[in-house]
């Protein structure tokens, strides 16, 4: 199997041109303004207080990509720092992350970690922010939110929110007007920037939301190449915990899981 699997945003998931939408936007007279959409979404997730209390995350996941299945362990904190370790048949085969010295990658059989590319840092920070912060907190992180109208996909008239991530790329969130949770996320980026810098139009589809420490959290993600319609990656969250005790050395590139 390809050992170089990278979790961009589990839980999907680093400035780029806006993408061509799959369907025209559908203006509706009853549209809520951006502030109210964010408020409804925040309430649906569990409320600002519960979300703001999150400072770290640990998740055990299963990744299906290129016909192979691997297990992963994703850790992140508001430092900001993260790491993901990949296991094949119980054997540790790959890891990468972000620490105080920037992005790093540790391929199989390499004696030590290597410095990652700048795009990997942007992707890593974006993943941390989506995992540990609510949209209501994004402006104070320097991210600019905008209301992009409504778009109907498969009979759902989504609210579309555009986000200019500070120092990163633009992403678009599709919020379901019934659940008020994020059902889709689209952006134009390199799925595995350390391996291939080629940017692709990607959609992540989120489902199987469950409460974790009072916060609704997606436990299933399908990554789709919008140009081809092909599912390129499936991520299943087997378990997730907010605010685990994380030793700083575990999030360092010098630590290698066994």
QUIQUIKA-V886270 format. One record per run of one state. SS is the DSSP state (hx for helix, st for strand, lp for the rest). FROM is the first residue (numbers start at 1). LEN is the number of residues. If there is no record, write none. Layout:
ss:SS from:FROM len:LEN
ss:SS from:FROM len:LEN
//
This chain:
ss:lp from:1 len:24
ss:st from:25 len:1
ss:lp from:26 len:8
ss:hx from:34 len:12
ss:lp from:46 len:2
ss:hx from:48 len:5
ss:lp from:53 len:3
ss:st from:56 len:10
ss:lp from:66 len:2
ss:st from:68 len:10
ss:lp from:78 len:3
ss:st from:81 len:8
ss:lp from:89 len:2
ss:st from:91 len:9
ss:lp from:100 len:2
ss:st from:102 len:5
ss:lp from:107 len:7
ss:st from:114 len:2
ss:lp from:116 len:2
ss:hx from:118 len:15
ss:lp from:133 len:2
ss:hx from:135 len:7
ss:lp from:142 len:2
ss:st from:144 len:10
ss:lp from:154 len:2
ss:st from:156 len:9
ss:lp from:165 len:5
ss:st from:170 len:6
ss:lp from:176 len:6
ss:st from:182 len:8
ss:lp from:190 len:10
ss:st from:200 len:13
ss:lp from:213 len:2
ss:st from:215 len:11
ss:lp from:226 len:4
ss:st from:230 len:13
ss:lp from:243 len:5
ss:hx from:248 len:4
ss:lp from:252 len:7
//
